[in-house]
């Protein structure tokens, strides 16, 4: 009996200790994030999340800290994405490139996304927990940002432009982003018919049917980014990358058939 009592007391103290660590680390992470001390926020939020993997607040703070440390301004990019449907003079990639910083750490952006992706329940089609819904919204918007950022930074858009710097890993993340960003945002309550969502879906809808395989190849994505970001898309050499895209006219949104254009208005998770 005495052994059982001692065991119970030790378990109780352990639970209390974990709760204290979780609460203290969470508050310290929140304070550090507010002060722009992203590395400190990452350390503290990681500790809080380790103590309780279902702490959605800790996950959201950790993801925000990674995004802050990446150098990417969440609000600027959100505003840029919402404005995509209002400007037909330049490509979507160029519009987003205009609000991206010249340098950013896309590894930190990926860490932010992976933090939210790891949460139980993030794949739900609707949410009863408001904080988890906020996590899903943040995840969707970060994936929307990443699918542009990987093309911009992978091609060294701000330096010596070369789309062959975009890697197979980048292509895989972009393909996943283009499917999941829709799931996340719509599940979090965004109207699926929003014009700016249709603009982002263009990449998936244009590239997915080009080759016989599922999704799109690295070469196809590199060619698409070249056509979107090159200063002279009329002379951009797509043939050096892939035989599937003869010229940039093949991936110009204005030149797509009715079936491809209809895809723009559909959730890409379908």
C-alpha positions, 0 to 999 in steps of 0.5 A: 500500500505504501508503495502504491501511495508513493508511486501515486505521489510521484506521478502527481508531482510529475504531471504538475511539473509538466504542466508548470513547464508547459505553462511557463515555456508557453508564456516565455515563448509568447513574450519572446515572439512579441519582442521579435526574439524568434530563436528564444521563442522557438526554444521555449515553444518547442519545450511547451509543445514537447510537454503537450503535443496537443497544445495548439497555442504552442504549435501556432507560436512555434510556427510563427517564430519559425516564419518570423526567423525566415525573414518572410513578412506574413502580413505582406504576403497575405495582402499580396495573395489577396491582391492576386486577382486584381492585377493581370498586368504581371504574372502571379509569381512576379506579384508575389516576388514583389512582396518577398524579401530579397533573402529569406530562409525557406528552411525555416518556412518549411519548419513552420509548415511541418510544425502545424502539419504534425498536429492531430486533427489538422486534416479535418474538413471543419473545426470545432476548436477555434485555435486549431482552425487558426492553425489550419488557416496559418498552415494553408497560407504558409503553404500558399506562400511556400509554393511561390517562395520555392520558385522565386528563391530556388531560381535565384530571382533576385540574383542570377536567374536560373530555374535549374536551381529549383530542386526535386525536393522543392517540386515535391513540396510545391505539389503538396502545397498546392493540394493542401493549402486549399484543404486548410483554408477552406476547412478553416472557413475561407470561401472556396470561390474566392477569386484569389484562391483561383489564381493560386490554383492556376499553377496546379491546374495548368501543370497537372494535365501536361504530362501523363504522370500524376502531378507535374515533373521537376522539369515542367515546374522549372519551365513554368517558373521560368515563363512566370518570372523571366523578363522575356518569357517570349524568348525563354527556352523551355525546350532545354528543360522539358519536351512537354512545354514547347513555349511559354504560350503553353502555360499562359493562363490566358491560353488555357482551354475551358476544362483547365480554366474550370479547374481554377474554380475547383478545390485542388484537393479534388 
